[in-house]
């Protein structure tokens, strides 16, 4: 049965980007360190050098991609993905929540469909596209917060990166209600990262 999964990497001090994030620097100043575990070590936007995640990190990422029937991202996240090259590798529809209409974009085997009716319209369309597979809410922080605040997330995964960014975007700022979670899984990834999976309590 299809689930809505939300996941993001977060610093020890609660940030999902460094300061001054935007196109060309989607994780902000110093924020690349959050995703060293994804790319197998240091990388930069300028260098564009990306390796392969170590085990068990790779197994987790492969499992997440295999389970996905559709993805949901925000406009800023799309702008970052749009700079990842001709084939971002999702292989299924990606629904982009934004305020202005935009024609569908096809890059490799990934389609980007733009939704102007908010997160519930995006979820309806993503659920229809996903079939029995999962809908994954990837980010950025604003879209993920909206899903959490609306109670639309079946599972939340946080990968805690052992860095302190000091500033940037916090994941949970602005959520207007208390939400209780039950821890389902804890794993240790490479480079000292800790993976936590929660379900609503």
N, C-alpha and C positions, 0 to 999 in steps of 0.2 A: 504494500500500500504506500502511496506517495506521502512523503513528509516534507515539511518546510524546515530546512536546515540553515542555520546562520553561523558563519565562522569568520574569525578575524584574528590577526596577530596584534598583540598589545605589549607595550613596554612595562617595566616594573612600576613606573610611576603613572600608568594608566593612559598613555597616549597611543593612538593608532597611526599618527604621523608626527614628524617633526614640524617645526615652524615653517611657514611660507610654502605650503604644498600647493601644487597646481600642475598644469600641463608641462611635461618635461621634467617634473620633479614631484610625482604623485605622492610620494611618502615624505616630502618636505626635506628640510636640511638635516642630514644625518639619519633620516628615517630608513635608508637602505638597510641599515643594520638589523631592522626588524625582520627582514626577509633573507638574511644570510642562510637560514635553514632551508628555504625554498630553492635557492640557487646553488647550494653546496659550498658557500663561502662568500667572501667579499665581492661586491659588484658595484658599479656606479651607472647612473644614467648616461654619463658622457662616454664611458668606455663600452657600455653595452655588453660586457663579458658576463655570460651566465653559464654556470656549470650545471651539474646534476645533483639533486638532493641525495644525501646519504640515506642508507637504511637506518632506522625504520621510517624515516621521514618520507622517502619515496613511496613506500607501500601505502602510507596514509593518503598521500596526494593522489596516487593512482586509484585507490578505492573511492575517494571523493569524486573524482572525475568520472569514473565508471558508473557511479550511482546517480549521476546527474542527468535529468531529462530536460532541464532548462535552468538558466541562471537569471538572477535579477541584480542589477547594479544601478548606481546613481550616475548622473551626468558626468561628474568629475572623474569617477572611476572609468567610465567609457572613454573619456578623453585620454586617460593614461593608457588604457588597453589599445586605443587607436594608434598609439605610438609604438606598439610592440611588434610591428611588422605586418607582413601580408597574411599571416595565418596565426591568429592567437591561440588556436588549438582547443577551443571549447568543444567544437564538433556538434553542438546543439544550439537552439535559439537562446540568445541573450536579450533580455528585456531591459531597456534603459529608461529609468524614471527621470523625466525632465519636464520643464514647463512649456517648451515650445515644440511644435511639430517638426519632424525630421523624416526624410525618406529612409527606408530600410537600407542598411549597409551590409554587404556580403564581403567577408574576408576569409579566403580559404574555405573551410567547411563550417565556418561560423557565421550565423546571421545575427545582426543587431537590429532589433525592432524597438521603436521608440514609443513610449507610453506617456501621455500627458494627463491622464485621469488619476494619477496618484498610485499609492502602493497597492490598493485593493484591486484596481484594474490590472496592474502589472501581475499580481498574484493570480487572478482569474485566468489571464492569458497564458501565464507560465504553467499553471496547473494543467490547462487543456493541452498544452504542447508536450508536457512531461509524461503524460500517460501514467503508467505505474511507477515510473522513476521519480526521484526526488527533485524538488525545487530548492536551489541553493541561493541564498541571499549572501552575496559576496561583499558588498560595501559600495561606497565608503560608509563612514561613520553615520552620516545623517540618515541615509536610507535604512541602515541596520537599526538605528535608534527608533525610527518610525515603526518598523515591524515589531520590535520588542515592546514599545509602548502600546501598540494595538493588540498585543497578545496573539500574534500570528505565527510565532516561532515554536516548532515542536522540539527542536534541539538546538542548543547554543554551544559552539566550541570556541574556546579561547586558547591560543598558543601564546604563552607568556615568554617573551624574549628577555634575556638577562642584560638589558640595557636601560639606562635612565636618559630620557630625551630632554627633560626639563621644561619643554613647551611643545605646543602643537595642538592637535585635536584630540580631545578626550572622548572615549566611546560613550560613556554613560551620562555625560552632562546633558541636562534638559529633559530627561525622562520624567514624565509628570506623575508617576505613581510607583508604589512599592511593588516589587516583583520577587517572589521567592523561588529559588531553584534547588533542585536535588542533584547532587553530583553523581554521575553515572560511571565516569572513567577518568583515570589519571595515567598519563604516559610520560616518559622522559624521551625527548628527542635529542638530536646532536647539538653540539655547541651550547649545552646547558638549557635548552628550551624545554618548557613543561607544557604538555597538552592536557587541557581540562574539558570534559564534555558534560553538559548539564541538560536536564529536562525541567520544565516547570513543575514546581512542587504541588 
